[in-house]
Amino acid sequence: MNAKNLFAVLLLSASTALFAPGCKSKPKDADIKASVETAIANPAISVDVKEADVTLTGTVQDDAAKNSAETAAKGVKDVKAVTNAISVTPAVVPQAPVVISEDSTLVSGVNSLIKSYNGVSASVNNGVVLLTGNIKRDQLPGLMQAIMALRPKSIDNKLTVK
């Protein structure tokens, strides 16, 4: 190999060594975003990526889901930092409807209960139990609890406590 060809080979090798690292392309934010979305796999979470910094937003039902999304995002190649702005809103559990007993059921139950309480009278109208008469202070809580167990709409307590 002559000196001219050797010089050309050395020049080409040197320029490749100098410029090749600069040719390495940075990962694109769109590619990082797609990878993070795949890793998280939760449509309730939005992913935004700017210069390889990831921001997570959305709403999940518990802290475990929030932390899991952050951990998954941090595990994606080329992610520099993760900002976790996910909100936690627990699911609302519907409550069972309140069941009010029919008047006929209340009348028989209340009449049976008040037999044990001398001086107490009761009537029932549209689910409301009206209590009248006299009762000893220590007996009142037991009577009220027993009547509540019958599921009236309400109790109108007009008892005189002695």
QUIFENKA-V279619 format. One record per residue. RES is the residue in one small letter. PHI is phi in whole degrees, -180 to 180 (NA if undefined). Layout:
<<RES:PHI> <RES:PHI>>
This chain:
<<m:NA> <n:-84> <a:-64> <k:-66> <n:-67> <l:-64> <f:-63> <a:-65> <v:-66> <l:-65> <l:-64> <l:-64> <s:-65> <a:-66> <s:-69> <t:-66> <a:-67> <l:-77> <f:-98> <a:-62> <p:-62> <g:-71> <c:-81> <k:-62> <s:-82> <k:-72> <p:-66> <k:-80> <d:-57> <a:-64> <d:-70> <i:-63> <k:-58> <a:-61> <s:-67> <v:-66> <e:-60> <t:-66> <a:-67> <i:-76> <a:53> <n:-136> <p:-66> <a:-81> <i:-111> <s:-98> <v:-120> <d:-126> <v:-129> <k:-138> <e:52> <a:72> <d:-93> <v:-103> <t:-120> <l:-106> <t:-136> <g:131> <t:-134> <v:-126> <q:-89> <d:-156> <d:-65> <a:-62> <a:-66> <k:-63> <n:-67> <s:-64> <a:-64> <e:-63> <t:-62> <a:-64> <a:-65> <k:-66> <g:-81> <v:-81> <k:-59> <d:78> <v:-77> <k:-85> <a:-149> <v:-128> <t:-105> <n:-100> <a:-108> <i:-76> <s:-93> <v:-110> <t:-130> <p:-61> <a:-66> <v:-88> <v:-92> <p:-65> <q:-89> <a:-68> <p:-66> <v:-74> <v:-103> <i:-108> <s:-69> <e:-73> <d:-56> <s:-62> <t:-67> <l:-63> <v:-58> <s:-67> <g:-68> <v:-66> <n:-61> <s:-67> <l:-68> <i:-74> <k:-60> <s:-82> <y:-117> <n:-63> <g:88> <v:-105> <s:-121> <a:-147> <s:-139> <v:-129> <n:-148> <n:53> <g:82> <v:-99> <v:-97> <l:-102> <l:-107> <t:-135> <g:110> <n:-120> <i:-148> <k:-77> <r:-53> <d:-72> <q:-90> <l:-59> <p:-58> <g:-63> <l:-64> <m:-62> <q:-63> <a:-65> <i:-70> <m:-60> <a:-65> <l:-79> <r:64> <p:-80> <k:-65> <s:-162> <i:-122> <d:-101> <n:-91> <k:-112> <l:-72> <t:-96> <v:-92> <k:-118>>
